[in-house]
Structure formats: structure tokens, C-alpha cells
Amino acid sequence: MKELLPKTWLILLFLACLMSCVGNQVGLERGQTAPDFELSGTDNQTLKLSAMRGKVLMLHFWADFCPSCKREFPETQAFYDKLKKQNFEVIAINVGQKPQISLDFQTEFNATFKLLSDIDKRVAKLYNVGDKMPVNYFIDEKGCIIRRINGWTNQNQVQVILKQNAQK
């Protein structure tokens, strides 16, 4: 019995550490107002998130070293083309890299959605993005967070989110 006590404490300590790490990656709460920010885009214009109210937004945090991000860009463009008529906008936020990376991606993938640069990772920190990307936040017309999806997001997921948002 005495031998089990130290092992039990180690396991509990490990689980507590694990839970605190997971808690830091959860992000923002559903229904919470999305933190406002301003970033420059590939069009040399500054975009303020609050100026996008009235549309459903997908904030797509990405980086060029992320293999999933590279594979996801063409699909993101394809569903953006189909869904932008439904008051939907994609805002792709490059995390921690020079604006040229976003320009290169815009050219390579013929991206027509907004591409912004978060060079100092200030916005990524606001949204608790971390180092694992892509991370996608969905924001409703009033500026409130609908959902966070860690990893690849496809057209079906986006359509379900848009439909659920329209029904509330």
C-alpha cells in the first residue's frame, strides 16, 4: 500500500499538469465577443475585425511551415467562392511570418479572401492559437465567437456552422 501512494501522487501530478496544458490551448469561449484587432493585409490595407460586423467570419490562423495549411488553402478558396454569397468571409491570418509569405500564398493559390500578417503573434496570442495550426475561429454577425476548430476545416463543416448560426 505504501508503494502505491507515491505512484498515485505522481499520476495525479501528471494529470494535473496535463490538464493545465490542455486548458491553455482551449481558446476563447463560445458566445464571447471576439477580441478586436487591426492587421495589415496583402492589399496594404489595414483591417479592423470590428469593421467586419454584419458578416459571419472564419478566422483562419496559418503558417507556411504547416503542411495541413498548405493542403487546406485550395479547399478554403473553393468553399469561400461558393459561400461568400451567404454573407460569409474568410480572413486568413499568417502567424509570425513576413507579409511576403502571405503574398506568395495568395499568388500560388489564387486566394481572393483576405490575407493578413500577424508578424509579432499578438493576435494569435489573443486567440490562444499556440504553435499547432491551422486554427479556425467562427464569429457571428454580432462579433461573438460561434466555434473554434483546431485543424483542417472543410466545406461541410462550414456549411453546418453557417446553418446552425442562421437558425439561432
C-alpha positions as CSV (number, residue, x, y, z in Angstrom):
1,M,0.0,0.0,0.0
2,K,2.8,2.4,0.8
3,E,4.4,1.8,-2.6
4,L,1.1,2.8,-4.3
5,L,0.9,6.1,-2.6
6,P,3.9,7.8,-4.4
7,K,2.8,6.3,-7.7
8,T,-0.7,7.7,-7.2
9,W,0.7,11.1,-6.4
10,L,2.9,11.1,-9.5
11,I,-0.1,10.1,-11.6
12,L,-2.2,12.8,-10.1
13,L,0.5,15.4,-10.6
14,F,1.0,14.3,-14.2
15,L,-2.8,14.6,-14.9
16,A,-2.9,18.0,-13.2
17,C,0.0,19.2,-15.4
18,L,-1.6,17.7,-18.5
19,M,-5.0,19.4,-17.7
20,S,-3.3,22.8,-17.2
21,C,-1.6,22.4,-20.6
22,V,-4.8,21.5,-22.3
23,G,-6.6,24.3,-20.7
24,N,-4.2,26.8,-22.1
25,Q,-5.0,25.6,-25.7
26,V,-8.7,25.7,-25.4
27,G,-9.1,29.2,-26.7
28,L,-12.0,31.6,-26.2
29,E,-15.5,30.7,-25.0
30,R,-18.5,30.3,-27.3
31,G,-20.7,33.4,-27.1
32,Q,-17.8,35.6,-26.0
33,T,-17.2,38.8,-28.0
34,A,-14.2,38.1,-30.3
35,P,-11.2,40.3,-29.3
36,D,-10.9,43.2,-31.7
37,F,-7.6,43.7,-33.6
38,E,-6.1,45.6,-36.5
39,L,-3.7,43.9,-39.0
40,S,-2.3,44.8,-42.4
41,G,-3.2,42.7,-45.4
42,T,-1.6,41.8,-48.7
43,D,-3.6,44.7,-50.3
44,N,-1.6,47.1,-48.0
45,Q,-4.9,48.0,-46.2
46,T,-5.4,47.7,-42.5
47,L,-8.4,45.6,-41.5
48,K,-10.1,46.0,-38.1
49,L,-12.1,43.0,-37.1
50,S,-15.0,45.0,-35.6
51,A,-15.4,46.7,-39.1
52,M,-16.5,43.2,-40.4
53,R,-19.6,43.0,-38.1
54,G,-22.7,42.0,-40.1
55,K,-20.9,39.0,-41.7
56,V,-20.1,35.5,-40.4
57,L,-16.4,35.2,-40.3
58,M,-13.9,32.4,-40.3
59,L,-10.5,33.5,-38.9
60,H,-8.1,31.0,-40.3
61,F,-4.7,31.1,-38.4
62,W,-2.0,29.5,-40.5
63,A,1.8,29.4,-41.3
64,D,3.7,28.2,-44.4
65,F,5.6,25.6,-42.4
66,C,2.3,23.9,-41.6
67,P,1.7,21.0,-44.1
68,S,-2.1,21.0,-43.4
69,C,-2.3,24.7,-44.0
70,K,-0.8,24.3,-47.5
71,R,-3.2,21.5,-48.4
72,E,-6.1,23.3,-47.0
73,F,-5.7,26.6,-48.9
74,P,-7.2,25.4,-52.2
75,E,-10.2,23.9,-50.5
76,T,-10.7,27.0,-48.4
77,Q,-10.7,29.1,-51.6
78,A,-13.2,26.7,-53.2
79,F,-15.7,26.8,-50.4
80,Y,-15.2,30.6,-50.0
81,D,-16.2,31.0,-53.6
82,K,-19.4,29.1,-53.0
83,L,-20.3,30.5,-49.6
84,K,-19.3,34.2,-49.8
85,K,-22.8,35.0,-51.2
86,Q,-24.2,33.8,-47.9
87,N,-22.7,36.8,-46.0
88,F,-19.6,34.7,-45.2
89,E,-15.9,35.9,-45.2
90,V,-12.6,34.1,-44.7
91,I,-9.8,36.1,-43.0
92,A,-6.6,34.1,-43.2
93,I,-4.1,35.3,-40.6
94,N,-0.5,34.3,-41.1
95,V,1.2,33.8,-37.7
96,G,4.7,35.1,-37.1
97,Q,5.9,35.4,-40.6
98,K,6.8,38.2,-43.0
99,P,4.0,39.6,-45.2
100,Q,5.7,38.2,-48.3
101,I,4.7,34.7,-47.2
102,S,1.0,35.7,-47.5
103,L,1.6,37.4,-50.9
104,D,3.3,34.2,-52.1
105,F,0.4,32.1,-50.9
106,Q,-2.1,34.5,-52.4
107,T,-0.4,34.2,-55.8
108,E,0.2,30.4,-55.6
109,F,-3.4,29.5,-54.6
110,N,-5.3,32.4,-56.3
111,A,-6.7,33.4,-53.0
112,T,-9.4,36.0,-53.1
113,F,-10.2,36.1,-49.4
114,K,-8.4,38.5,-47.1
115,L,-4.8,37.6,-46.1
116,L,-3.4,39.4,-43.1
117,S,0.0,39.2,-41.4
118,D,0.4,38.8,-37.6
119,I,4.2,39.2,-37.5
120,D,4.5,39.6,-33.8
121,K,1.9,36.9,-33.0
122,R,-0.1,39.5,-31.0
123,V,-3.5,38.4,-32.5
124,A,-2.6,34.7,-32.3
125,K,-1.9,35.2,-28.5
126,L,-5.3,37.0,-28.1
127,Y,-7.0,33.9,-29.7
128,N,-4.7,31.4,-27.8
129,V,-3.6,29.8,-31.1
130,G,-0.3,28.3,-30.0
131,D,2.1,26.6,-32.4
132,K,-0.2,23.9,-33.8
133,M,-2.0,25.2,-36.9
134,P,-4.3,25.6,-38.6
135,V,-6.8,27.0,-36.0
136,N,-10.1,28.3,-37.2
137,Y,-12.5,30.6,-35.3
138,F,-16.0,31.3,-36.5
139,I,-17.6,34.6,-35.5
140,D,-21.2,35.6,-36.0
141,E,-22.6,38.8,-37.4
142,K,-22.7,40.4,-33.9
143,G,-19.0,39.7,-33.4
144,C,-19.4,36.7,-31.0
145,I,-17.5,33.5,-31.2
146,I,-19.5,30.6,-32.6
147,R,-16.9,27.9,-32.6
148,R,-13.2,27.0,-32.6
149,I,-11.9,24.2,-34.8
150,N,-8.3,23.0,-34.4
151,G,-7.0,21.6,-37.6
152,W,-8.4,21.3,-41.1
153,T,-11.8,22.7,-41.8
154,N,-13.8,21.6,-44.8
155,Q,-16.8,22.9,-46.7
156,N,-19.3,20.6,-45.0
157,Q,-18.2,21.8,-41.5
158,V,-18.5,25.4,-42.6
159,Q,-22.0,24.9,-44.1
160,V,-23.2,23.2,-40.9
161,I,-21.8,26.1,-38.8
162,L,-23.5,28.7,-41.1
163,K,-26.8,26.8,-41.0
164,Q,-26.7,26.5,-37.2
165,N,-25.9,30.2,-36.9
166,A,-28.8,31.1,-39.2
167,Q,-31.2,29.1,-37.0
168,K,-30.4,30.8,-33.7
